[in-house]
Amino acid sequence: MANEAGRVSEVTGQLGDAGVDIRGFSVPETAGYSILRLVVDKPTLAYEVLEGAGFGVREEEIICIDLPDRPGGLAGTPRSSC
């Protein structure tokens, strides 16, 4: 998406209005554009909403793990929760 003020709010507003819960995100920035990566509870609906709003959308599988919320948690043995 264009690297402009308000674009992330536009995406999150569209998804919120559709009842999609954002569970995680990242926005690596480059000159001129950004890629907003989202982890949502309803990926098919999110795809349809964002594509319908004119955003370029691509769906990918991810690996999700539940880590203990403590220092060193990433170094331990995770348990699956996705």
mmCIF file of the N, C-alpha and C atoms, coordinates in Angstrom:
data_MODEL
# 
_entry.id   MODEL 
# 
loop_
_atom_site.group_PDB 
_atom_site.id 
_atom_site.type_symbol 
_atom_site.label_atom_id 
_atom_site.label_alt_id 
_atom_site.label_comp_id 
_atom_site.label_asym_id 
_atom_site.label_entity_id 
_atom_site.label_seq_id 
_atom_site.pdbx_PDB_ins_code 
_atom_site.Cartn_x 
_atom_site.Cartn_y 
_atom_site.Cartn_z 
_atom_site.occupancy 
_atom_site.B_iso_or_equiv 
_atom_site.pdbx_formal_charge 
_atom_site.auth_seq_id 
_atom_site.auth_comp_id 
_atom_site.auth_asym_id 
_atom_site.auth_atom_id 
_atom_site.pdbx_PDB_model_num 
ATOM 1   N N  . MET A 1 1  ? 0.837   -1.165  0.000  1.00 0.00 ? 1  MET A N  1 
ATOM 2   C CA . MET A 1 1  ? 0.000   0.000   0.000  1.00 0.00 ? 1  MET A CA 1 
ATOM 3   C C  . MET A 1 1  ? 0.886   1.234   0.000  1.00 0.00 ? 1  MET A C  1 
ATOM 4   N N  . ALA A 1 2  ? 0.314   2.337   -0.404 1.00 0.00 ? 2  ALA A N  1 
ATOM 5   C CA . ALA A 1 2  ? 1.065   3.583   -0.429 1.00 0.00 ? 2  ALA A CA 1 
ATOM 6   C C  . ALA A 1 2  ? 1.522   3.942   0.982  1.00 0.00 ? 2  ALA A C  1 
ATOM 7   N N  . ASN A 1 3  ? 2.709   4.461   1.088  1.00 0.00 ? 3  ASN A N  1 
ATOM 8   C CA . ASN A 1 3  ? 3.280   4.856   2.367  1.00 0.00 ? 3  ASN A CA 1 
ATOM 9   C C  . ASN A 1 3  ? 2.773   6.257   2.704  1.00 0.00 ? 3  ASN A C  1 
ATOM 10  N N  . GLU A 1 4  ? 1.497   6.327   3.097  1.00 0.00 ? 4  GLU A N  1 
ATOM 11  C CA . GLU A 1 4  ? 0.840   7.607   3.373  1.00 0.00 ? 4  GLU A CA 1 
ATOM 12  C C  . GLU A 1 4  ? 0.157   7.562   4.734  1.00 0.00 ? 4  GLU A C  1 
ATOM 13  N N  . ALA A 1 5  ? 0.060   8.728   5.360  1.00 0.00 ? 5  ALA A N  1 
ATOM 14  C CA . ALA A 1 5  ? -0.618  8.827   6.653  1.00 0.00 ? 5  ALA A CA 1 
ATOM 15  C C  . ALA A 1 5  ? -2.058  8.335   6.526  1.00 0.00 ? 5  ALA A C  1 
ATOM 16  N N  . GLY A 1 6  ? -2.487  7.533   7.478  1.00 0.00 ? 6  GLY A N  1 
ATOM 17  C CA . GLY A 1 6  ? -3.862  7.077   7.532  1.00 0.00 ? 6  GLY A CA 1 
ATOM 18  C C  . GLY A 1 6  ? -4.167  5.774   6.824  1.00 0.00 ? 6  GLY A C  1 
ATOM 19  N N  . ARG A 1 7  ? -3.215  5.237   6.078  1.00 0.00 ? 7  ARG A N  1 
ATOM 20  C CA . ARG A 1 7  ? -3.486  4.008   5.316  1.00 0.00 ? 7  ARG A CA 1 
ATOM 21  C C  . ARG A 1 7  ? -3.687  2.809   6.238  1.00 0.00 ? 7  ARG A C  1 
ATOM 22  N N  . VAL A 1 8  ? -2.879  2.674   7.281  1.00 0.00 ? 8  VAL A N  1 
ATOM 23  C CA . VAL A 1 8  ? -3.054  1.548   8.213  1.00 0.00 ? 8  VAL A CA 1 
ATOM 24  C C  . VAL A 1 8  ? -4.401  1.671   8.917  1.00 0.00 ? 8  VAL A C  1 
ATOM 25  N N  . SER A 1 9  ? -4.765  2.884   9.297  1.00 0.00 ? 9  SER A N  1 
ATOM 26  C CA . SER A 1 9  ? -6.073  3.097   9.930  1.00 0.00 ? 9  SER A CA 1 
ATOM 27  C C  . SER A 1 9  ? -7.209  2.738   8.984  1.00 0.00 ? 9  SER A C  1 
ATOM 28  N N  . GLU A 1 10 ? -7.031  3.017   7.708  1.00 0.00 ? 10 GLU A N  1 
ATOM 29  C CA . GLU A 1 10 ? -8.056  2.662   6.727  1.00 0.00 ? 10 GLU A CA 1 
ATOM 30  C C  . GLU A 1 10 ? -8.258  1.146   6.682  1.00 0.00 ? 10 GLU A C  1 
ATOM 31  N N  . VAL A 1 11 ? -7.159  0.405   6.635  1.00 0.00 ? 11 VAL A N  1 
ATOM 32  C CA . VAL A 1 11 ? -7.237  -1.058  6.597  1.00 0.00 ? 11 VAL A CA 1 
ATOM 33  C C  . VAL A 1 11 ? -7.857  -1.592  7.877  1.00 0.00 ? 11 VAL A C  1 
ATOM 34  N N  . THR A 1 12 ? -7.365  -1.138  9.021  1.00 0.00 ? 12 THR A N  1 
ATOM 35  C CA . THR A 1 12 ? -7.864  -1.665  10.285 1.00 0.00 ? 12 THR A CA 1 
ATOM 36  C C  . THR A 1 12 ? -9.324  -1.277  10.511 1.00 0.00 ? 12 THR A C  1 
ATOM 37  N N  . GLY A 1 13 ? -9.720  -0.116  10.048 1.00 0.00 ? 13 GLY A N  1 
ATOM 38  C CA . GLY A 1 13 ? -11.117 0.291   10.145 1.00 0.00 ? 13 GLY A CA 1 
ATOM 39  C C  . GLY A 1 13 ? -12.025 -0.583  9.298  1.00 0.00 ? 13 GLY A C  1 
ATOM 40  N N  . GLN A 1 14 ? -11.596 -0.877  8.076  1.00 0.00 ? 14 GLN A N  1 
ATOM 41  C CA . GLN A 1 14 ? -12.376 -1.753  7.191  1.00 0.00 ? 14 GLN A CA 1 
ATOM 42  C C  . GLN A 1 14 ? -12.562 -3.120  7.837  1.00 0.00 ? 14 GLN A C  1 
ATOM 43  N N  . LEU A 1 15 ? -11.488 -3.661  8.387  1.00 0.00 ? 15 LEU A N  1 
ATOM 44  C CA . LEU A 1 15 ? -11.571 -4.988  9.003  1.00 0.00 ? 15 LEU A CA 1 
ATOM 45  C C  . LEU A 1 15 ? -12.414 -4.962  10.270 1.00 0.00 ? 15 LEU A C  1 
ATOM 46  N N  . GLY A 1 16 ? -12.265 -3.933  11.085 1.00 0.00 ? 16 GLY A N  1 
ATOM 47  C CA . GLY A 1 16 ? -13.064 -3.818  12.300 1.00 0.00 ? 16 GLY A CA 1 
ATOM 48  C C  . GLY A 1 16 ? -14.546 -3.719  11.991 1.00 0.00 ? 16 GLY A C  1 
ATOM 49  N N  . ASP A 1 17 ? -14.881 -2.926  10.978 1.00 0.00 ? 17 ASP A N  1 
ATOM 50  C CA . ASP A 1 17 ? -16.282 -2.789  10.587 1.00 0.00 ? 17 ASP A CA 1 
ATOM 51  C C  . ASP A 1 17 ? -16.874 -4.116  10.113 1.00 0.00 ? 17 ASP A C  1 
ATOM 52  N N  . ALA A 1 18 ? -16.028 -4.987  9.557  1.00 0.00 ? 18 ALA A N  1 
ATOM 53  C CA . ALA A 1 18 ? -16.483 -6.288  9.063  1.00 0.00 ? 18 ALA A CA 1 
ATOM 54  C C  . ALA A 1 18 ? -16.473 -7.359  10.152 1.00 0.00 ? 18 ALA A C  1 
ATOM 55  N N  . GLY A 1 19 ? -15.994 -7.013  11.354 1.00 0.00 ? 19 GLY A N  1 
ATOM 56  C CA . GLY A 1 19 ? -15.961 -7.983  12.451 1.00 0.00 ? 19 GLY A CA 1 
ATOM 57  C C  . GLY A 1 19 ? -14.754 -8.897  12.435 1.00 0.00 ? 19 GLY A C  1 
ATOM 58  N N  . VAL A 1 20 ? -13.678 -8.460  11.783 1.00 0.00 ? 20 VAL A N  1 
ATOM 59  C CA . VAL A 1 20 ? -12.441 -9.250  11.725 1.00 0.00 ? 20 VAL A CA 1 
ATOM 60  C C  . VAL A 1 20 ? -11.525 -8.790  12.856 1.00 0.00 ? 20 VAL A C  1 
ATOM 61  N N  . ASP A 1 21 ? -11.052 -9.738  13.659 1.00 0.00 ? 21 ASP A N  1 
ATOM 62  C CA . ASP A 1 21 ? -10.137 -9.453  14.771 1.00 0.00 ? 21 ASP A CA 1 
ATOM 63  C C  . ASP A 1 21 ? -8.701  -9.597  14.296 1.00 0.00 ? 21 ASP A C  1 
ATOM 64  N N  . ILE A 1 22 ? -7.914  -8.537  14.466 1.00 0.00 ? 22 ILE A N  1 
ATOM 65  C CA . ILE A 1 22 ? -6.491  -8.575  14.111 1.00 0.00 ? 22 ILE A CA 1 
ATOM 66  C C  . ILE A 1 22 ? -5.735  -9.093  15.324 1.00 0.00 ? 22 ILE A C  1 
ATOM 67  N N  . ARG A 1 23 ? -5.041  -10.205 15.154 1.00 0.00 ? 23 ARG A N  1 
ATOM 68  C CA . ARG A 1 23 ? -4.307  -10.825 16.266 1.00 0.00 ? 23 ARG A CA 1 
ATOM 69  C C  . ARG A 1 23 ? -2.835  -10.466 16.270 1.00 0.00 ? 23 ARG A C  1 
ATOM 70  N N  . GLY A 1 24 ? -2.333  -10.004 15.159 1.00 0.00 ? 24 GLY A N  1 
ATOM 71  C CA . GLY A 1 24 ? -0.941  -9.584  15.059 1.00 0.00 ? 24 GLY A CA 1 
ATOM 72  C C  . GLY A 1 24 ? -0.715  -8.888  13.734 1.00 0.00 ? 24 GLY A C  1 
ATOM 73  N N  . PHE A 1 25 ? 0.331   -8.062  13.674 1.00 0.00 ? 25 PHE A N  1 
ATOM 74  C CA . PHE A 1 25 ? 0.640   -7.381  12.424 1.00 0.00 ? 25 PHE A CA 1 
ATOM 75  C C  . PHE A 1 25 ? 2.085   -6.902  12.416 1.00 0.00 ? 25 PHE A C  1 
ATOM 76  N N  . SER A 1 26 ? 2.579   -6.606  11.238 1.00 0.00 ? 26 SER A N  1 
ATOM 77  C CA . SER A 1 26 ? 3.868   -5.940  11.074 1.00 0.00 ? 26 SER A CA 1 
ATOM 78  C C  . SER A 1 26 ? 3.769   -5.040  9.857  1.00 0.00 ? 26 SER A C  1 
ATOM 79  N N  . VAL A 1 27 ? 4.558   -3.973  9.878  1.00 0.00 ? 27 VAL A N  1 
ATOM 80  C CA . VAL A 1 27 ? 4.561   -3.023  8.770  1.00 0.00 ? 27 VAL A CA 1 
ATOM 81  C C  . VAL A 1 27 ? 6.008   -2.671  8.442  1.00 0.00 ? 27 VAL A C  1 
ATOM 82  N N  . PRO A 1 28 ? 6.702   -3.546  7.700  1.00 0.00 ? 28 PRO A N  1 
ATOM 83  C CA . PRO A 1 28 ? 8.048   -3.172  7.260  1.00 0.00 ? 28 PRO A CA 1 
ATOM 84  C C  . PRO A 1 28 ? 7.934   -2.059  6.223  1.00 0.00 ? 28 PRO A C  1 
ATOM 85  N N  . GLU A 1 29 ? 8.667   -1.012  6.409  1.00 0.00 ? 29 GLU A N  1 
ATOM 86  C CA . GLU A 1 29 ? 8.540   0.181   5.581  1.00 0.00 ? 29 GLU A CA 1 
ATOM 87  C C  . GLU A 1 29 ? 9.681   0.280   4.576  1.00 0.00 ? 29 GLU A C  1 
ATOM 88  N N  . THR A 1 30 ? 9.338   0.698   3.377  1.00 0.00 ? 30 THR A N  1 
ATOM 89  C CA . THR A 1 30 ? 10.336  1.003   2.360  1.00 0.00 ? 30 THR A CA 1 
ATOM 90  C C  . THR A 1 30 ? 9.973   2.360   1.768  1.00 0.00 ? 30 THR A C  1 
ATOM 91  N N  . ALA A 1 31 ? 10.823  2.876   0.924  1.00 0.00 ? 31 ALA A N  1 
ATOM 92  C CA . ALA A 1 31 ? 10.550  4.177   0.298  1.00 0.00 ? 31 ALA A CA 1 
ATOM 93  C C  . ALA A 1 31 ? 9.342   4.067   -0.621 1.00 0.00 ? 31 ALA A C  1 
ATOM 94  N N  . GLY A 1 32 ? 8.318   4.857   -0.353 1.00 0.00 ? 32 GLY A N  1 
ATOM 95  C CA . GLY A 1 32 ? 7.189   4.941   -1.256 1.00 0.00 ? 32 GLY A CA 1 
ATOM 96  C C  . GLY A 1 32 ? 6.028   4.004   -0.985 1.00 0.00 ? 32 GLY A C  1 
ATOM 97  N N  . TYR A 1 33 ? 6.274   2.863   -0.370 1.00 0.00 ? 33 TYR A N  1 
ATOM 98  C CA . TYR A 1 33 ? 5.178   1.938   -0.099 1.00 0.00 ? 33 TYR A CA 1 
ATOM 99  C C  . TYR A 1 33 ? 5.496   1.107   1.135  1.00 0.00 ? 33 TYR A C  1 
ATOM 100 N N  . SER A 1 34 ? 4.475   0.477   1.671  1.00 0.00 ? 34 SER A N  1 
ATOM 101 C CA . SER A 1 34 ? 4.628   -0.412  2.826  1.00 0.00 ? 34 SER A CA 1 
ATOM 102 C C  . SER A 1 34 ? 3.866   -1.698  2.563  1.00 0.00 ? 34 SER A C  1 
ATOM 103 N N  . ILE A 1 35 ? 4.289   -2.738  3.231  1.00 0.00 ? 35 ILE A N  1 
ATOM 104 C CA . ILE A 1 35 ? 3.577   -4.012  3.187  1.00 0.00 ? 35 ILE A CA 1 
ATOM 105 C C  . ILE A 1 35 ? 3.041   -4.249  4.586  1.00 0.00 ? 35 ILE A C  1 
ATOM 106 N N  . LEU A 1 36 ? 1.733   -4.294  4.703  1.00 0.00 ? 36 LEU A N  1 
ATOM 107 C CA . LEU A 1 36 ? 1.091   -4.556  5.989  1.00 0.00 ? 36 LEU A CA 1 
ATOM 108 C C  . LEU A 1 36 ? 0.797   -6.043  6.056  1.00 0.00 ? 36 LEU A C  1 
ATOM 109 N N  . ARG A 1 37 ? 1.428   -6.721  7.001  1.00 0.00 ? 37 ARG A N  1 
ATOM 110 C CA . ARG A 1 37 ? 1.193   -8.152  7.189  1.00 0.00 ? 37 ARG A CA 1 
ATOM 111 C C  . ARG A 1 37 ? 0.301   -8.319  8.410  1.00 0.00 ? 37 ARG A C  1 
ATOM 112 N N  . LEU A 1 38 ? -0.776  -9.067  8.228  1.00 0.00 ? 38 LEU A N  1 
ATOM 113 C CA . LEU A 1 38 ? -1.762  -9.235  9.287  1.00 0.00 ? 38 LEU A CA 1 
ATOM 114 C C  . LEU A 1 38 ? -1.978  -10.696 9.624  1.00 0.00 ? 38 LEU A C  1 
ATOM 115 N N  . VAL A 1 39 ? -2.215  -10.971 10.892 1.00 0.00 ? 39 VAL A N  1 
ATOM 116 C CA . VAL A 1 39 ? -2.705  -12.268 11.352 1.00 0.00 ? 39 VAL A CA 1 
ATOM 117 C C  . VAL A 1 39 ? -4.098  -11.986 11.889 1.00 0.00 ? 39 VAL A C  1 
ATOM 118 N N  . VAL A 1 40 ? -5.104  -12.614 11.284 1.00 0.00 ? 40 VAL A N  1 
ATOM 119 C CA . VAL A 1 40 ? -6.500  -12.328 11.632 1.00 0.00 ? 40 VAL A CA 1 
ATOM 120 C C  . VAL A 1 40 ? -7.249  -13.612 11.974 1.00 0.00 ? 40 VAL A C  1 
ATOM 121 N N  . ASP A 1 41 ? -8.401  -13.442 12.629 1.00 0.00 ? 41 ASP A N  1 
ATOM 122 C CA . ASP A 1 41 ? -9.199  -14.608 13.009 1.00 0.00 ? 41 ASP A CA 1 
ATOM 123 C C  . ASP A 1 41 ? -10.074 -15.122 11.872 1.00 0.00 ? 41 ASP A C  1 
ATOM 124 N N  . LYS A 1 42 ? -10.340 -14.300 10.869 1.00 0.00 ? 42 LYS A N  1 
ATOM 125 C CA . LYS A 1 42 ? -11.186 -14.697 9.738  1.00 0.00 ? 42 LYS A CA 1 
ATOM 126 C C  . LYS A 1 42 ? -10.476 -14.333 8.428  1.00 0.00 ? 42 LYS A C  1 
ATOM 127 N N  . PRO A 1 43 ? -9.492  -15.131 8.031  1.00 0.00 ? 43 PRO A N  1 
ATOM 128 C CA . PRO A 1 43 ? -8.679  -14.757 6.875  1.00 0.00 ? 43 PRO A CA 1 
ATOM 129 C C  . PRO A 1 43 ? -9.459  -14.631 5.568  1.00 0.00 ? 43 PRO A C  1 
ATOM 130 N N  . THR A 1 44 ? -10.430 -15.485 5.332  1.00 0.00 ? 44 THR A N  1 
ATOM 131 C CA . THR A 1 44 ? -11.189 -15.405 4.079  1.00 0.00 ? 44 THR A CA 1 
ATOM 132 C C  . THR A 1 44 ? -11.981 -14.107 4.019  1.00 0.00 ? 44 THR A C  1 
ATOM 133 N N  . LEU A 1 45 ? -12.644 -13.757 5.108  1.00 0.00 ? 45 LEU A N  1 
ATOM 134 C CA . LEU A 1 45 ? -13.404 -12.516 5.158  1.00 0.00 ? 45 LEU A CA 1 
ATOM 135 C C  . LEU A 1 45 ? -12.475 -11.312 5.022  1.00 0.00 ? 45 LEU A C  1 
ATOM 136 N N  . ALA A 1 46 ? -11.357 -11.330 5.722  1.00 0.00 ? 46 ALA A N  1 
ATOM 137 C CA . ALA A 1 46 ? -10.394 -10.224 5.633  1.00 0.00 ? 46 ALA A CA 1 
ATOM 138 C C  . ALA A 1 46 ? -9.928  -10.035 4.195  1.00 0.00 ? 46 ALA A C  1 
ATOM 139 N N  . TYR A 1 47 ? -9.624  -11.127 3.526  1.00 0.00 ? 47 TYR A N  1 
ATOM 140 C CA . TYR A 1 47 ? -9.191  -11.077 2.120  1.00 0.00 ? 47 TYR A CA 1 
ATOM 141 C C  . TYR A 1 47 ? -10.268 -10.407 1.271  1.00 0.00 ? 47 TYR A C  1 
ATOM 142 N N  . GLU A 1 48 ? -11.504 -10.862 1.426  1.00 0.00 ? 48 GLU A N  1 
ATOM 143 C CA . GLU A 1 48 ? -12.609 -10.332 0.621  1.00 0.00 ? 48 GLU A CA 1 
ATOM 144 C C  . GLU A 1 48 ? -12.837 -8.846  0.891  1.00 0.00 ? 48 GLU A C  1 
ATOM 145 N N  . VAL A 1 49 ? -12.795 -8.448  2.150  1.00 0.00 ? 49 VAL A N  1 
ATOM 146 C CA . VAL A 1 49 ? -13.016 -7.048  2.522  1.00 0.00 ? 49 VAL A CA 1 
ATOM 147 C C  . VAL A 1 49 ? -11.930 -6.159  1.927  1.00 0.00 ? 49 VAL A C  1 
ATOM 148 N N  . LEU A 1 50 ? -10.680 -6.554  2.102  1.00 0.00 ? 50 LEU A N  1 
ATOM 149 C CA . LEU A 1 50 ? -9.583  -5.717  1.632  1.00 0.00 ? 50 LEU A CA 1 
ATOM 150 C C  . LEU A 1 50 ? -9.486  -5.688  0.111  1.00 0.00 ? 50 LEU A C  1 
ATOM 151 N N  . GLU A 1 51 ? -9.707  -6.819  -0.523 1.00 0.00 ? 51 GLU A N  1 
ATOM 152 C CA . GLU A 1 51 ? -9.705  -6.841  -1.986 1.00 0.00 ? 51 GLU A CA 1 
ATOM 153 C C  . GLU A 1 51 ? -10.846 -5.973  -2.519 1.00 0.00 ? 51 GLU A C  1 
ATOM 154 N N  . GLY A 1 52 ? -12.012 -6.063  -1.900 1.00 0.00 ? 52 GLY A N  1 
ATOM 155 C CA . GLY A 1 52 ? -13.156 -5.258  -2.307 1.00 0.00 ? 52 GLY A CA 1 
ATOM 156 C C  . GLY A 1 52 ? -12.925 -3.764  -2.122 1.00 0.00 ? 52 GLY A C  1 
ATOM 157 N N  . ALA A 1 53 ? -12.052 -3.408  -1.167 1.00 0.00 ? 53 ALA A N  1 
ATOM 158 C CA . ALA A 1 53 ? -11.727 -2.001  -0.921 1.00 0.00 ? 53 ALA A CA 1 
ATOM 159 C C  . ALA A 1 53 ? -10.598 -1.514  -1.824 1.00 0.00 ? 53 ALA A C  1 
ATOM 160 N N  . GLY A 1 54 ? -10.108 -2.390  -2.713 1.00 0.00 ? 54 GLY A N  1 
ATOM 161 C CA . GLY A 1 54 ? -9.091  -1.985  -3.670 1.00 0.00 ? 54 GLY A CA 1 
ATOM 162 C C  . GLY A 1 54 ? -7.649  -2.178  -3.235 1.00 0.00 ? 54 GLY A C  1 
ATOM 163 N N  . PHE A 1 55 ? -7.434  -2.863  -2.130 1.00 0.00 ? 55 PHE A N  1 
ATOM 164 C CA . PHE A 1 55 ? -6.067  -3.139  -1.685 1.00 0.00 ? 55 PHE A CA 1 
ATOM 165 C C  . PHE A 1 55 ? -5.530  -4.371  -2.396 1.00 0.00 ? 55 PHE A C  1 
ATOM 166 N N  . GLY A 1 56 ? -4.246  -4.382  -2.678 1.00 0.00 ? 56 GLY A N  1 
ATOM 167 C CA . GLY A 1 56 ? -3.603  -5.589  -3.176 1.00 0.00 ? 56 GLY A CA 1 
ATOM 168 C C  . GLY A 1 56 ? -3.483  -6.561  -2.008 1.00 0.00 ? 56 GLY A C  1 
ATOM 169 N N  . VAL A 1 57 ? -3.963  -7.778  -2.183 1.00 0.00 ? 57 VAL A N  1 
ATOM 170 C CA . VAL A 1 57 ? -4.016  -8.737  -1.079 1.00 0.00 ? 57 VAL A CA 1 
ATOM 171 C C  . VAL A 1 57 ? -3.403  -10.058 -1.513 1.00 0.00 ? 57 VAL A C  1 
ATOM 172 N N  . ARG A 1 58 ? -2.667  -10.670 -0.606 1.00 0.00 ? 58 ARG A N  1 
ATOM 173 C CA . ARG A 1 58 ? -2.121  -12.001 -0.836 1.00 0.00 ? 58 ARG A CA 1 
ATOM 174 C C  . ARG A 1 58 ? -2.215  -12.776 0.468  1.00 0.00 ? 58 ARG A C  1 
ATOM 175 N N  . GLU A 1 59 ? -2.658  -14.016 0.391  1.00 0.00 ? 59 GLU A N  1 
ATOM 176 C CA . GLU A 1 59 ? -2.794  -14.861 1.578  1.00 0.00 ? 59 GLU A CA 1 
ATOM 177 C C  . GLU A 1 59 ? -1.634  -15.854 1.608  1.00 0.00 ? 59 GLU A C  1 
ATOM 178 N N  . GLU A 1 60 ? -1.054  -16.012 2.783  1.00 0.00 ? 60 GLU A N  1 
ATOM 179 C CA . GLU A 1 60 ? 0.037   -16.970 2.969  1.00 0.00 ? 60 GLU A CA 1 
ATOM 180 C C  . GLU A 1 60 ? -0.174  -17.712 4.273  1.00 0.00 ? 60 GLU A C  1 
ATOM 181 N N  . GLU A 1 61 ? 0.311   -18.932 4.334  1.00 0.00 ? 61 GLU A N  1 
ATOM 182 C CA . GLU A 1 61 ? 0.271   -19.688 5.581  1.00 0.00 ? 61 GLU A CA 1 
ATOM 183 C C  . GLU A 1 61 ? 1.418   -19.243 6.468  1.00 0.00 ? 61 GLU A C  1 
ATOM 184 N N  . ILE A 1 62 ? 1.183   -19.327 7.767  1.00 0.00 ? 62 ILE A N  1 
ATOM 185 C CA . ILE A 1 62 ? 2.217   -18.994 8.743  1.00 0.00 ? 62 ILE A CA 1 
ATOM 186 C C  . ILE A 1 62 ? 2.294   -20.105 9.779  1.00 0.00 ? 62 ILE A C  1 
ATOM 187 N N  . ILE A 1 63 ? 3.343   -20.081 10.542 1.00 0.00 ? 63 ILE A N  1 
ATOM 188 C CA . ILE A 1 63 ? 3.477   -20.974 11.696 1.00 0.00 ? 63 ILE A CA 1 
ATOM 189 C C  . ILE A 1 63 ? 3.209   -20.122 12.925 1.00 0.00 ? 63 ILE A C  1 
ATOM 190 N N  . CYS A 1 64 ? 2.308   -20.580 13.763 1.00 0.00 ? 64 CYS A N  1 
ATOM 191 C CA . CYS A 1 64 ? 1.933   -19.837 14.957 1.00 0.00 ? 64 CYS A CA 1 
ATOM 192 C C  . CYS A 1 64 ? 2.204   -20.711 16.176 1.00 0.00 ? 64 CYS A C  1 
ATOM 193 N N  . ILE A 1 65 ? 2.891   -20.150 17.144 1.00 0.00 ? 65 ILE A N  1 
ATOM 194 C CA . ILE A 1 65 ? 3.158   -20.884 18.377 1.00 0.00 ? 65 ILE A CA 1 
ATOM 195 C C  . ILE A 1 65 ? 2.815   -20.012 19.572 1.00 0.00 ? 65 ILE A C  1 
ATOM 196 N N  . ASP A 1 66 ? 2.443   -20.646 20.650 1.00 0.00 ? 66 ASP A N  1 
ATOM 197 C CA . ASP A 1 66 ? 2.121   -19.960 21.890 1.00 0.00 ? 66 ASP A CA 1 
ATOM 198 C C  . ASP A 1 66 ? 3.355   -20.033 22.780 1.00 0.00 ? 66 ASP A C  1 
ATOM 199 N N  . LEU A 1 67 ? 3.876   -18.877 23.171 1.00 0.00 ? 67 LEU A N  1 
ATOM 200 C CA . LEU A 1 67 ? 5.075   -18.831 24.001 1.00 0.00 ? 67 LEU A CA 1 
ATOM 201 C C  . LEU A 1 67 ? 4.727   -18.313 25.388 1.00 0.00 ? 67 LEU A C  1 
ATOM 202 N N  . PRO A 1 68 ? 5.431   -18.790 26.389 1.00 0.00 ? 68 PRO A N  1 
ATOM 203 C CA . PRO A 1 68 ? 5.216   -18.246 27.732 1.00 0.00 ? 68 PRO A CA 1 
ATOM 204 C C  . PRO A 1 68 ? 5.615   -16.770 27.752 1.00 0.00 ? 68 PRO A C  1 
ATOM 205 N N  . ASP A 1 69 ? 4.853   -15.952 28.461 1.00 0.00 ? 69 ASP A N  1 
ATOM 206 C CA . ASP A 1 69 ? 5.131   -14.520 28.559 1.00 0.00 ? 69 ASP A CA 1 
ATOM 207 C C  . ASP A 1 69 ? 6.104   -14.282 29.707 1.00 0.00 ? 69 ASP A C  1 
ATOM 208 N N  . ARG A 1 70 ? 7.366   -14.582 29.435 1.00 0.00 ? 70 ARG A N  1 
ATOM 209 C CA . ARG A 1 70 ? 8.425   -14.394 30.433 1.00 0.00 ? 70 ARG A CA 1 
ATOM 210 C C  . ARG A 1 70 ? 9.761   -14.298 29.703 1.00 0.00 ? 70 ARG A C  1 
ATOM 211 N N  . PRO A 1 71 ? 10.746  -13.677 30.320 1.00 0.00 ? 71 PRO A N  1 
ATOM 212 C CA . PRO A 1 71 ? 12.069  -13.629 29.699 1.00 0.00 ? 71 PRO A CA 1 
ATOM 213 C C  . PRO A 1 71 ? 12.579  -15.044 29.416 1.00 0.00 ? 71 PRO A C  1 
ATOM 214 N N  . GLY A 1 72 ? 13.090  -15.255 28.226 1.00 0.00 ? 72 GLY A N  1 
ATOM 215 C CA . GLY A 1 72 ? 13.588  -16.573 27.839 1.00 0.00 ? 72 GLY A CA 1 
ATOM 216 C C  . GLY A 1 72 ? 12.513  -17.485 27.295 1.00 0.00 ? 72 GLY A C  1 
ATOM 217 N N  . GLY A 1 73 ? 11.276  -17.021 27.191 1.00 0.00 ? 73 GLY A N  1 
ATOM 218 C CA . GLY A 1 73 ? 10.175  -17.849 26.721 1.00 0.00 ? 73 GLY A CA 1 
ATOM 219 C C  . GLY A 1 73 ? 10.409  -18.418 25.334 1.00 0.00 ? 73 GLY A C  1 
ATOM 220 N N  . LEU A 1 74 ? 11.044  -17.650 24.462 1.00 0.00 ? 74 LEU A N  1 
ATOM 221 C CA . LEU A 1 74 ? 11.319  -18.118 23.112 1.00 0.00 ? 74 LEU A CA 1 
ATOM 222 C C  . LEU A 1 74 ? 12.336  -19.256 23.104 1.00 0.00 ? 74 LEU A C  1 
ATOM 223 N N  . ALA A 1 75 ? 13.182  -19.328 24.095 1.00 0.00 ? 75 ALA A N  1 
ATOM 224 C CA . ALA A 1 75 ? 14.206  -20.364 24.153 1.00 0.00 ? 75 ALA A CA 1 
ATOM 225 C C  . ALA A 1 75 ? 13.657  -21.697 24.648 1.00 0.00 ? 75 ALA A C  1 
ATOM 226 N N  . GLY A 1 76 ? 12.454  -21.707 25.231 1.00 0.00 ? 76 GLY A N  1 
ATOM 227 C CA . GLY A 1 76 ? 11.865  -22.917 25.769 1.00 0.00 ? 76 GLY A CA 1 
ATOM 228 C C  . GLY A 1 76 ? 11.143  -23.723 24.699 1.00 0.00 ? 76 GLY A C  1 
ATOM 229 N N  . THR A 1 77 ? 10.393  -24.708 25.138 1.00 0.00 ? 77 THR A N  1 
ATOM 230 C CA . THR A 1 77 ? 9.622   -25.560 24.230 1.00 0.00 ? 77 THR A CA 1 
ATOM 231 C C  . THR A 1 77 ? 8.220   -24.980 24.086 1.00 0.00 ? 77 THR A C  1 
ATOM 232 N N  . PRO A 1 78 ? 7.859   -24.510 22.871 1.00 0.00 ? 78 PRO A N  1 
ATOM 233 C CA . PRO A 1 78 ? 6.523   -23.934 22.685 1.00 0.00 ? 78 PRO A CA 1 
ATOM 234 C C  . PRO A 1 78 ? 5.446   -25.016 22.613 1.00 0.00 ? 78 PRO A C  1 
ATOM 235 N N  . ARG A 1 79 ? 4.207   -24.615 22.837 1.00 0.00 ? 79 ARG A N  1 
ATOM 236 C CA . ARG A 1 79 ? 3.079   -25.514 22.657 1.00 0.00 ? 79 ARG A CA 1 
ATOM 237 C C  . ARG A 1 79 ? 2.180   -24.894 21.590 1.00 0.00 ? 79 ARG A C  1 
ATOM 238 N N  . SER A 1 80 ? 1.609   -25.695 20.751 1.00 0.00 ? 80 SER A N  1 
ATOM 239 C CA . SER A 1 80 ? 0.760   -25.197 19.670 1.00 0.00 ? 80 SER A CA 1 
ATOM 240 C C  . SER A 1 80 ? -0.567  -24.711 20.226 1.00 0.00 ? 80 SER A C  1 
ATOM 241 N N  . SER A 1 81 ? -1.031  -23.562 19.701 1.00 0.00 ? 81 SER A N  1 
ATOM 242 C CA . SER A 1 81 ? -2.342  -23.062 20.105 1.00 0.00 ? 81 SER A CA 1 
ATOM 243 C C  . SER A 1 81 ? -3.132  -22.521 18.934 1.00 0.00 ? 81 SER A C  1 
ATOM 244 N N  . CYS A 1 82 ? -2.634  -22.713 17.735 1.00 0.00 ? 82 CYS A N  1 
ATOM 245 C CA . CYS A 1 82 ? -3.297  -22.108 16.579 1.00 0.00 ? 82 CYS A CA 1 
ATOM 246 C C  . CYS A 1 82 ? -4.228  -23.053 15.943 1.00 0.00 ? 82 CYS A C  1 
# 
